[in-house]
Amino acid sequence: MATAGKKSIWSQMYRVIKSAKKPSNEELWLVIKVTFVAILLLGFIGFGIRTLFTVILELGGNP
């Protein structure tokens, strides 16, 4: 019973890989640009949060 389930999963994975195609250069560069922008955006958000907390702690003073 368990073997039949695994065989089914492998055949499904093979079918997906067989139907996949290599992306064109245009698609590849689009994915790279979107990923780069997302990483920059997350970095700026993290920098903003860290700066905000630094300013809050400086204004609050340390006891």
N, CA, C and O atoms as a GROMACS GRO file, in nm:
protein
  252
    1MET      N    1   0.083  -0.119   0.000
    1MET     CA    2   0.000   0.000   0.000
    1MET      C    3   0.087   0.126   0.000
    1MET      O    4   0.062   0.219  -0.077
    2ALA      N    5   0.191   0.130   0.087
    2ALA     CA    6   0.278   0.246   0.094
    2ALA      C    7   0.361   0.262  -0.033
    2ALA      O    8   0.389   0.374  -0.076
    3THR      N    9   0.399   0.150  -0.094
    3THR     CA   10   0.478   0.156  -0.216
    3THR      C   11   0.398   0.217  -0.330
    3THR      O   12   0.452   0.294  -0.410
    4ALA      N   13   0.272   0.184  -0.338
    4ALA     CA   14   0.188   0.239  -0.444
    4ALA      C   15   0.178   0.391  -0.430
    4ALA      O   16   0.176   0.462  -0.530
    5GLY      N   17   0.171   0.440  -0.307
    5GLY     CA   18   0.165   0.584  -0.284
    5GLY      C   19   0.292   0.653  -0.329
    5GLY      O   20   0.288   0.759  -0.391
    6LYS      N   21   0.406   0.593  -0.297
    6LYS     CA   22   0.534   0.651  -0.338
    6LYS      C   23   0.551   0.648  -0.489
    6LYS      O   24   0.602   0.743  -0.548
    7LYS      N   25   0.508   0.540  -0.550
    7LYS     CA   26   0.519   0.529  -0.695
    7LYS      C   27   0.433   0.636  -0.762
    7LYS      O   28   0.472   0.693  -0.864
    8SER      N   29   0.319   0.661  -0.705
    8SER     CA   30   0.229   0.763  -0.758
    8SER      C   31   0.295   0.901  -0.747
    8SER      O   32   0.287   0.981  -0.841
    9ILE      N   33   0.358   0.928  -0.635
    9ILE     CA   34   0.424   1.058  -0.615
    9ILE      C   35   0.538   1.075  -0.716
    9ILE      O   36   0.553   1.181  -0.777
   10TRP      N   37   0.619   0.967  -0.733
   10TRP     CA   38   0.731   0.976  -0.827
   10TRP      C   39   0.683   0.996  -0.970
   10TRP      O   40   0.743   1.072  -1.047
   11SER      N   41   0.574   0.929  -1.006
   11SER     CA   42   0.524   0.945  -1.143
   11SER      C   43   0.468   1.086  -1.163
   11SER      O   44   0.481   1.143  -1.272
   12GLN      N   45   0.408   1.143  -1.060
   12GLN     CA   46   0.360   1.281  -1.070
   12GLN      C   47   0.476   1.379  -1.083
   12GLN      O   48   0.472   1.472  -1.163
   13MET      N   49   0.582   1.356  -1.003
   13MET     CA   50   0.699   1.444  -1.010
   13MET      C   51   0.764   1.434  -1.148
   13MET      O   52   0.805   1.535  -1.204
   14TYR      N   53   0.774   1.314  -1.202
   14TYR     CA   54   0.833   1.295  -1.334
   14TYR      C   55   0.751   1.368  -1.440
   14TYR      O   56   0.806   1.430  -1.531
   15ARG      N   57   0.620   1.359  -1.428
   15ARG     CA   58   0.532   1.425  -1.525
   15ARG      C   59   0.551   1.576  -1.522
   15ARG      O   60   0.554   1.640  -1.627
   16VAL      N   61   0.565   1.635  -1.401
   16VAL     CA   62   0.585   1.780  -1.389
   16VAL      C   63   0.720   1.820  -1.448
   16VAL      O   64   0.728   1.917  -1.523
   17ILE      N   65   0.825   1.746  -1.415
   17ILE     CA   66   0.958   1.778  -1.466
   17ILE      C   67   0.962   1.763  -1.618
   17ILE      O   68   1.026   1.843  -1.687
   18LYS      N   69   0.895   1.662  -1.670
   18LYS     CA   70   0.892   1.640  -1.814
   18LYS      C   71   0.822   1.755  -1.887
   18LYS      O   72   0.862   1.791  -1.998
   19SER      N   73   0.720   1.812  -1.825
   19SER     CA   74   0.645   1.919  -1.892
   19SER      C   75   0.708   2.057  -1.870
   19SER      O   76   0.669   2.154  -1.935
   20ALA      N   77   0.805   2.067  -1.779
   20ALA     CA   78   0.869   2.196  -1.753
   20ALA      C   79   0.958   2.236  -1.870
   20ALA      O   80   1.012   2.150  -1.941
   21LYS      N   81   0.971   2.366  -1.890
   21LYS     CA   82   1.056   2.414  -1.998
   21LYS      C   83   1.157   2.514  -1.943
   21LYS      O   84   1.136   2.575  -1.838
   22LYS      N   85   1.266   2.529  -2.015
   22LYS     CA   86   1.370   2.622  -1.976
   22LYS      C   87   1.320   2.764  -2.000
   22LYS      O   88   1.265   2.792  -2.107
   23PRO      N   89   1.337   2.855  -1.902
   23PRO     CA   90   1.289   2.991  -1.923
   23PRO      C   91   1.374   3.064  -2.027
   23PRO      O   92   1.493   3.036  -2.043
   24SER      N   93   1.311   3.158  -2.097
   24SER     CA   94   1.386   3.238  -2.194
   24SER      C   95   1.472   3.339  -2.117
   24SER      O   96   1.454   3.359  -1.997
   25ASN      N   97   1.565   3.402  -2.188
   25ASN     CA   98   1.651   3.501  -2.124
   25ASN      C   99   1.569   3.616  -2.066
   25ASN      O  100   1.601   3.670  -1.961
   26GLU      N  101   1.462   3.652  -2.137
   26GLU     CA  102   1.375   3.761  -2.091
   26GLU      C  103   1.308   3.725  -1.959
   26GLU      O  104   1.304   3.806  -1.867
   27GLU      N  105   1.255   3.603  -1.950
   27GLU     CA  106   1.190   3.557  -1.827
   27GLU      C  107   1.291   3.548  -1.713
   27GLU      O  108   1.261   3.587  -1.600
   28LEU      N  109   1.409   3.498  -1.743
   28LEU     CA  110   1.512   3.484  -1.641
   28LEU      C  111   1.552   3.619  -1.584
   28LEU      O  112   1.563   3.634  -1.462
   29TRP      N  113   1.574   3.719  -1.670
   29TRP     CA  114   1.613   3.851  -1.622
   29TRP      C  115   1.501   3.918  -1.542
   29TRP      O  116   1.527   3.991  -1.447
   30LEU      N  117   1.376   3.892  -1.582
   30LEU     CA  118   1.262   3.946  -1.507
   30LEU      C  119   1.260   3.888  -1.366
   30LEU      O  120   1.239   3.962  -1.269
   31VAL      N  121   1.281   3.758  -1.352
   31VAL     CA  122   1.283   3.695  -1.220
   31VAL      C  123   1.399   3.750  -1.138
   31VAL      O  124   1.382   3.776  -1.018
   32ILE      N  125   1.515   3.767  -1.198
   32ILE     CA  126   1.632   3.821  -1.128
   32ILE      C  127   1.604   3.964  -1.080
   32ILE      O  128   1.637   3.998  -0.966
   33LYS      N  129   1.544   4.047  -1.164
   33LYS     CA  130   1.515   4.186  -1.126
   33LYS      C  131   1.413   4.192  -1.013
   33LYS      O  132   1.430   4.268  -0.918
   34VAL      N  133   1.307   4.113  -1.024
   34VAL     CA  134   1.204   4.114  -0.919
   34VAL      C  135   1.262   4.067  -0.786
   34VAL      O  136   1.232   4.124  -0.682
   35THR      N  137   1.346   3.964  -0.790
   35THR     CA  138   1.410   3.913  -0.668
   35THR      C  139   1.501   4.020  -0.607
   35THR      O  140   1.499   4.039  -0.486
   36PHE      N  141   1.578   4.088  -0.689
   36PHE     CA  142   1.668   4.193  -0.642
   36PHE      C  143   1.590   4.307  -0.576
   36PHE      O  144   1.629   4.356  -0.470
   37VAL      N  145   1.481   4.349  -0.639
   37VAL     CA  146   1.400   4.457  -0.583
   37VAL      C  147   1.339   4.413  -0.450
   37VAL      O  148   1.333   4.492  -0.355
   38ALA      N  149   1.293   4.288  -0.441
   38ALA     CA  150   1.235   4.238  -0.317
   38ALA      C  151   1.338   4.235  -0.205
   38ALA      O  152   1.307   4.270  -0.091
   39ILE      N  153   1.460   4.193  -0.235
   39ILE     CA  154   1.567   4.190  -0.134
   39ILE      C  155   1.600   4.331  -0.088
   39ILE      O  156   1.618   4.354   0.031
   40LEU      N  157   1.610   4.425  -0.181
   40LEU     CA  158   1.636   4.565  -0.145
   40LEU      C  159   1.525   4.621  -0.057
   40LEU      O  160   1.551   4.689   0.042
   41LEU      N  161   1.401   4.592  -0.094
   41LEU     CA  162   1.286   4.641  -0.017
   41LEU      C  163   1.290   4.587   0.126
   41LEU      O  164   1.268   4.662   0.221
   42LEU      N  165   1.316   4.459   0.141
   42LEU     CA  166   1.325   4.401   0.276
   42LEU      C  167   1.442   4.461   0.354
   42LEU      O  168   1.431   4.484   0.474
   43GLY      N  169   1.552   4.487   0.287
   43GLY     CA  170   1.667   4.549   0.353
   43GLY      C  171   1.635   4.690   0.402
   43GLY      O  172   1.671   4.727   0.513
   44PHE      N  173   1.567   4.768   0.319
   44PHE     CA  174   1.530   4.903   0.359
   44PHE      C  175   1.430   4.901   0.475
   44PHE      O  176   1.438   4.984   0.566
   45ILE      N  177   1.337   4.807   0.471
   45ILE     CA  178   1.241   4.797   0.582
   45ILE      C  179   1.315   4.762   0.711
   45ILE      O  180   1.289   4.822   0.815
   46GLY      N  181   1.405   4.666   0.705
   46GLY     CA  182   1.484   4.629   0.823
   46GLY      C  183   1.568   4.745   0.874
   46GLY      O  184   1.579   4.767   0.995
   47PHE      N  185   1.630   4.818   0.782
   47PHE     CA  186   1.710   4.934   0.820
   47PHE      C  187   1.624   5.041   0.887
   47PHE      O  188   1.664   5.102   0.986
   48GLY      N  189   1.505   5.063   0.830
   48GLY     CA  190   1.414   5.162   0.888
   48GLY      C  191   1.370   5.125   1.029
   48GLY      O  192   1.366   5.210   1.118
   49ILE      N  193   1.338   4.998   1.049
   49ILE     CA  194   1.296   4.953   1.182
   49ILE      C  195   1.411   4.966   1.281
   49ILE      O  196   1.391   5.012   1.393
   50ARG      N  197   1.529   4.927   1.240
   50ARG     CA  198   1.645   4.937   1.331
   50ARG      C  199   1.674   5.084   1.365
   50ARG      O  200   1.702   5.116   1.480
   51THR      N  201   1.668   5.171   1.265
   51THR     CA  202   1.691   5.314   1.289
   51THR      C  203   1.585   5.371   1.382
   51THR      O  204   1.616   5.449   1.472
   52LEU      N  205   1.460   5.333   1.360
   52LEU     CA  206   1.350   5.380   1.444
   52LEU      C  207   1.372   5.339   1.589
   52LEU      O  208   1.358   5.422   1.680
   53PHE      N  209   1.406   5.214   1.613
   53PHE     CA  210   1.428   5.170   1.750
   53PHE      C  211   1.552   5.235   1.812
   53PHE      O  212   1.554   5.261   1.932
   54THR      N  213   1.654   5.260   1.733
   54THR     CA  214   1.773   5.328   1.784
   54THR      C  215   1.737   5.470   1.829
   54THR      O  216   1.778   5.514   1.936
   55VAL      N  217   1.660   5.539   1.748
   55VAL     CA  218   1.618   5.675   1.782
   55VAL      C  219   1.529   5.672   1.906
   55VAL      O  220   1.545   5.756   1.995
   56ILE      N  221   1.437   5.579   1.914
   56ILE     CA  222   1.349   5.571   2.032
   56ILE      C  223   1.430   5.544   2.158
   56ILE      O  224   1.404   5.606   2.261
   57LEU      N  225   1.526   5.454   2.151
   57LEU     CA  226   1.607   5.425   2.269
   57LEU      C  227   1.694   5.543   2.308
   57LEU      O  228   1.715   5.567   2.426
   58GLU      N  229   1.746   5.617   2.209
   58GLU     CA  230   1.827   5.735   2.239
   58GLU      C  231   1.744   5.845   2.303
   58GLU      O  232   1.789   5.911   2.397
   59LEU      N  233   1.623   5.865   2.254
   59LEU     CA  234   1.537   5.968   2.310
   59LEU      C  235   1.487   5.930   2.448
   59LEU      O  236   1.471   6.016   2.535
   60GLY      N  237   1.464   5.803   2.469
   60GLY     CA  238   1.416   5.757   2.599
   60GLY      C  239   1.524   5.763   2.704
   60GLY      O  240   1.494   5.776   2.823
   61GLY      N  241   1.645   5.755   2.663
   61GLY     CA  242   1.757   5.760   2.758
   61GLY      C  243   1.772   5.628   2.832
   61GLY      O  244   1.676   5.551   2.844
   62ASN      N  245   1.890   5.604   2.880
   62ASN     CA  246   1.916   5.483   2.957
   62ASN      C  247   1.921   5.519   3.105
   62ASN      O  248   1.988   5.616   3.141
   63PRO      N  249   1.852   5.444   3.191
   63PRO     CA  250   1.850   5.476   3.334
   63PRO      C  251   1.983   5.455   3.402
   63PRO      O  252   1.995   5.478   3.523
   0.00000   0.00000   0.00000
